[in-house]
Amino acid sequence: MDHERLRADIPALERASYFNTGAGGPSPRRVVEAAESALEDHEYEAPVEDGMYVAAGESHEATKPAVADLLGASEDEIALTQSTTDGINRVAGAVDWDEGDVVVRTDLEHPAGILPWRRLERECGVEVRVLETEDGRVDLDDVKRAVADATLFEFSSITWTHGTRLPVGELVGIARDAGATALVDAVQSPGQTAVDVREWGADLVVGAGHKWLLGPFGAGFLYVREGVEDDYVPSAIGYRSVVDPGEPDYEYAPGAGRFEVGTTSPATDAGLREAIALHRELGADAIESRIETLTDRLKDGLAEDRLLSPRSFESGLVTVDVDDPEATVERLADRDIVVRSLPYPEAIRISVHAFNTRDEIDGLLEAL
C-alpha cells in the first residue's frame, strides 16, 4: 500500500503523530476538495441550471451505490444519515415500544448505542438489559440467555473500548433464533477492514465515514436488510421518506428510503464518495495488512500487564493501561502525539491507521 502518498495528502499529519482515528480520521486534501467543489457547484451553478434541489438530490442518490458497494449491500438497502448516533436513533424512533419490549446491549457500547435505549427505558418502560463482558469479549451462552425474549439486540462489530472483534455472524444467528432484531454498530469497521453485511446476516447496520474512511463529519449510513423496513414506521417524515410527497394518502418509500427525511448537503455526500473511492484505490486488504503490521509493532513494545487489548491482531484500536489517562493524553499532546482517554476501561486508546509510520510507533513507545 502506498502509505506515503496517503500521508502526503493529509495536512493534519504535518503537525503531529495522529493516533486517534477511532474518534475521527483526518481527511486527505482530495476528500476536502471534493466536498468544496460540490458545495461551490451547488451554490454557484445549480441555482441557474437544473436547480439546487435537483443537484442535491442527484448527489444524494449518487452516494448510495458507493456506500452499498462498500458494505456489500444493494442500493435500496441504504439510507444516508448524519452519523452512527443518528442512525441508531432513527431505528429506535421507528418502533411503537411498550413495557413488554426488551432491548439487550453489551456493556461495550458507545454512548451512541446506550442513550437511545435509556430514553426508551425512561419514557416507554422498555426493559434494557446490559450484557456484561470480560476483556472486550462476549460469552455466547450469556448472549443466548439475555436475548431469549428480546425485541432487539444491539452490539458493535469492533468494540471501541478494547478493539476486539465480536463474532457478528454468530451473534446475529443467536438473535434470529430468539426472534430478536439484530442491530450492529459497525462504525469502527469500514475503512480498516472489509465489511460484508450479507455475510453478517444482520437486520440493521449503522456506521459513518468520518473515522477509518477518513471522510467528512456528517456522513453516516444505515443498512436495512431487504424486508426488515416493513416493521418500522419512522418518527420523522419528509419528502425523501415517501413515494409521492404530494399525495394526501402517502406511501413510504421502498427499502431503507423510508428512514430518510429531507434535504442533505451535497458537500458531505461528495466527501464521502471520494473517501470511499480512495479506500478502494488503496485496497481494503492492503490497508488492513499495514494496520496489522504497525499494531503488532506497537504491542511488541508494550509490557503484557499494560496491554488491555488482545495481544494478537484484531483491529487498529489498542487500549493501554496508564496511571493517569487524562494526564498522559496531555503529556503526549505536548510532544505532538495525539491519543485519547477512555472512561471504560480507565485507560488511553491508541488508534493505528495505515497512514502511520514505524518511526511514529517507536516515538510513541518512547514517550509512553
Buried (B, 14 or more C-beta within 10 A) or exposed (E): BEBEEBBBBBEEBEEBBBBBBBEBBBBBEBBBBBBBBBBEBBEEEBEEEEEBEEBBBBBBEEBBBBBBBBBBBBBBBBBBBBBBBBBBBBBBBBBEBEEEBBBBBBBBBBEBBBBBBEBBBEEEEBBBBBBEBEEBBBEEEBBEEBBBBBBBBBBBBBBBBBBBBBBBEEBBBBBBEBEBBBBBBBBBBBBBBBBEBEEBBBBBBBBBBBBBBBBBBBBBBBBBBEEBBEEBEBEEBEBBBBEEEEEEEBEBBEBBBBBBBEEBBBBBBBBBBBBBBBBEEBBBEBBBBBBBBBBBBBBEBBEEEEBBBBEEBBBBBBBBBBEEBEEBBEBBEEEEBBBBBBEEBBBBBBBBBBBBBEEBBEBBEEBB
